[in-house]
């Protein structure tokens, strides 16, 4: 009877790479097994672990046939996700990190949202960081910022600042993921790149006010130690998609900010042969030349005909002042100006 009850419900495929997470895997797997929604399959991929992780997962496999364990035939998280997706059969697809914990109703709530809104939508949830060592100020601010966007479904409005869709807390229809090229591209950070492809394919974000995912932070977490998650990769992805999706070459391009990020973007634009006008609000830099380019006062923007601006100023208070300035000259975010930090 239970078999037929499950078969009448759509299958959700959970994709989970893991590598040397022995300490956290049991709690992660238990949180999946204890989901209120039961018709799921877990495609869990060992990415060349050197500890007892594989053995731990294999013990769970013996107890629950919904858990399907494979060894990564390639190397790295993208290859592992690609393999997991290839092995999956679900109508709906979601990700899970092997060191995190699901809220018991996570799958049920996300599925209901997708069934209500239909194709071309992505279900999200609020996230909560936790750590034995305590959560640092940076992660606390990121959590607050991310959850503010998710609660309104306005995630894409600040997509050039930081990854606006948490990698282990989304779900969407299989066909929509395929249209976004799934895990075909080998571009890191893979979660940020996939988020931009959701944006590119007009996958709308469903607002959520429920904490559905508990995100573990610790010193050896991949996002802290893997070179693929270094800041320069974030800037490369931001500029790549800006030039593809939002840049209008018929409009003058300005770069606001001459700190380290501003300099990195400036060098990238030079390498790509893209002309730009460099502005800032730092009196010590105005009139100076960096990379043979003169820096103008930001008020120079008023002399330009319909410019687009990349802003690389990180200070939140300064960002608010800059935003007010753009509004005073009738410019709109995500059309006329874009915060890259």
N, C-alpha and C positions, 0 to 999 in steps of 0.2 A: 504493500500500500504506500509506504514511504517513497519507494522508487518511482511510482507513477506520479506521486505528488511533486517530487523534485523535477521530473521530466516535463511537467506542465509549466514549469517556470523557466525563464531564460537562463542560460549558463553564463556566469561571469568568470572570465579568466584573469587570474592574478599573476603578474610577472615579477619575479623576485630573484635578482642576482645576489650572490653572497660570496664573501672571501674573508676567512679568518674572523668570524663573528661568533665563535663558540659560546662566549659569555652571554650573548643576547638572543641567540636563536630560539631557545625553548620558550621564552616569554613572547617572542614575536609569533611563533607558530601557534601557540595556545590562543593568542588573540584572534587568529584567523579561524581556528577550529571552533571557537566559541561565538562566531558570528550568528546573529539571529537569522540571517538569510543563509540557507544551506546549500543551494545549488551553485557551487563554485568549484573551480579547479585551480590548483596552485602549481604553476610551472616554475620550479625553483632550480637555479643554475649555479653550480659550483664553479667559480672563476679561479681555479688553481689554488685552492686553500692549502695551507701547510700545517694547519692545526686539526682539531677533531671535528670541525664543522660538518664535513660530509657524513661522518658516522652518526652525528646527532640528528641530522635531517633524515638519514636513512632509517633511524629508529621510528620516527614519526610516520614515514612512508609505510612501514609494516602495519601501523595501526589505522591509517586512514588512506584509502585508495584514491582520494581526491588530490592527494599530494604526489606530484610527479617530478622526480629528481633526475637531473642530467648534469653531465660535466661540460663545461664550456669548450666548444671545438675551436674557438679562437682565443683571443686574449683581451681582457678589459670589459668594462660594463656595457658598452654598446654591443659588442659581439654576444655577450650573455643575454641582453634584452632581445636582440635579433633572434637568437635561438629559441628563447622562451616564447616569443610571438609566433614563430614558425610551428612550434609544437602545440599551440593553443587552439581551442575550438569554440571559444565563447562568442556569443553575440555581442557582449560588452567586455571591454578591456580596462584593467586598472593596473597600477604599479604598487609595489610595496617594498620597503627597504628592510633588510634582514635584522636590523638592530632597533627597529621601531615597534610601536604597539598600535593596533587598531582599536578604535572605540567599538564596542560590541554591535552597534547598529550601523556601522559605517557602510557596509555593502547594501543593506536594505534601504537606507536613506538615499544614497547616491542613485541606486537603481530607480527608486520612485521618482526622483527628480528628472532623470532621463526619460522615463516613460511619460511623464507629464509634459515635458517640453519638446521631446522628439529629436529627430536627427539634426545634425549641425549644431549641437549644444554639447558642452562639457560640464559634468557635475563636479563640484568642488566642496571642500569643507574647511572650517577653520582648523588651525594647527596650534599645538601647544608644545613648546620646548621643555625638556626636562633633563636634568643632569645631576649626578651625585656631587659634583664640584660646584654646582650653582650655575645659573645662566648669566653670561656676560652682558654688558650693556648693549653691545652691537647686535647680538641675537635677539635680545628683548625688543629692541627697536624694530628689527626686521619682522618679528612676529606681529607686533602691533600694526605696522604698516601693511603687511600682507593681509592680515585679517580684516583691516578696514576696507581694503579693496574688495576682498571676497564677499564681505557682508552685503556689498552693493552690486556685485557682479561687474565692477568697473576695472577689472584687473588690467586690461590692455591700455588704459589711460596713462599708465606710468611704466609701460613695458621697457622703455629704454633706461630706466634707473637700475633695475635689478630684476631677477627672475620672478615673475608675478604669479606663476602657477607652481606650487610645491610639487616636486617630482613624485613623492609617494602619496599624494592626496588628490587624485583626479580619476574620473571614469568617463569613457565615451563609447559610442557605438563603434563596432569593429570597422565598418565601412568608412566611417569618418576618419579613423586613424590611418587606414590605408590611403585615403585621399591626401592625407598630410605626409605621406611617404613613410609613416611609421618610424622604424629604426634603421632605415636604409642608409642614411647619411652618417658618416663617421666624423662628426664635428662636435668638439667639446667646448663648453660644458653641455652635455647631451640634453639635459632637462631644459636649459635656457633656449637652446636651438629648437627643440620641439615646441616650446611655448611660442616662439616666433612663427613657426609653421601653422600652429593653431590660429594665430592672429591672421596670418596670410590667407588662410582658407576660410576665414570668417566663421570660425567655430565660436559661438556665443557662450559666454560664461553665465552659469546659473548661480544666482546669489545664494549664500548659505550663512546661517547664523549659529550653526552647531559645530562644536569642536569634535572632529571625527578622527583626528590623527594625532598621536603623541610622538613627537620628533626627538629622538635621543641625541644629545651632544656629548662628545668625549674627545680627548686629545688626539686619538689616532683615527678619527673619522676621516673618510676619504676626502671630503670637501675641504678638510684642513691640511691634508698631507699630500694629495695627488697633484702633480704639476699641471694636469689637465684642467684644474679648477683655479688656476692663477688668474689674477686680475687682467692680464694682457689678453687672455682668451675672451673674457667678458667684453672688453672693448672691441676686439676684432669682430665678434658676433653682432654687437650693437651697430657698428659702422656698416657691416655687410648688409644687414637687413634694412637699415635706414636708407642706404643707397638703392636697394632693390624696391622698397615699398613706399617710402615717403619723400625721398629726395626729388626735387624738380629742377633739372639742370638749366631751365630757362630763368630761374630765380637766382639772385646772388646768394651765395652760401657764406654765413659768418660763423666763426668759432669764438665763443665767449668763455674765457678762462685760460690762464697760462701757467697753471700748476702742472704737476706731473702728468695727470690725465689729459689735460689740454695739450701738452707737448706731445704726448703719445698719439693722440688723434691727429694733430697737425702733421706729424711725420707720416702717418698712414695716408692722409690725404695727399701729401706730396708724392709719395710712392705711387699712388694711383693716378697721379696727374690731374687731380681735381683742384681747381682754383678756389680760394676762399679768402675772406677778409677776417683778420684776427682782431678781436676787441677784448677789453677787460676793464675793470673798475679799480685797478691797483695803480695809484699814481707813480709808484716806483718803476712800473713796467711800461706805462704808456709812453709811446715815442721810441722805445727800445726796439731792437731787431732780434728775433729768435729764428733760427733756420733761414736767415736772410729775409724774414717777413716782418714788416713794421706792425707794432701793436697800436691800435687806435683806442681812443676813449669810447666806451660803450654807446655814448650818445651819437656816435657816427652812424648808428643804425637808422636814425631818422633821415639821413641823407640818401639812403639806398632805396631803390624801387622794389618793393615787395620782397624783402629778403626772407630766407629761412635761416634759423639759428640753431646750432648745437651748443648746449650749455654744459660745461664740465666743472662748474663750481659745486663743491660738495657740501659746504656748510649750510645747514637747514635754514638758519635765519637769513642768510644771504640769498638763498633760493627764493624765499618768500618775497624779499625785496625785489629780486629780479623778475619774479612772476608779476608783481604789481606794476613794474615798469613796462613789461610787455602789454599788460592789459591797458595801461594808460595810452599806448600807441596803437590800440585796437588789434593786437595780435593774439592768436589763439594757440593753446597748447596742442600738440600732436598734429598741427598743420603748419604753424609759423615758427614754433620753437619746441625744442625737444631736450629734456633734461637727461644727460648721460650718466648721472650719478645722484 
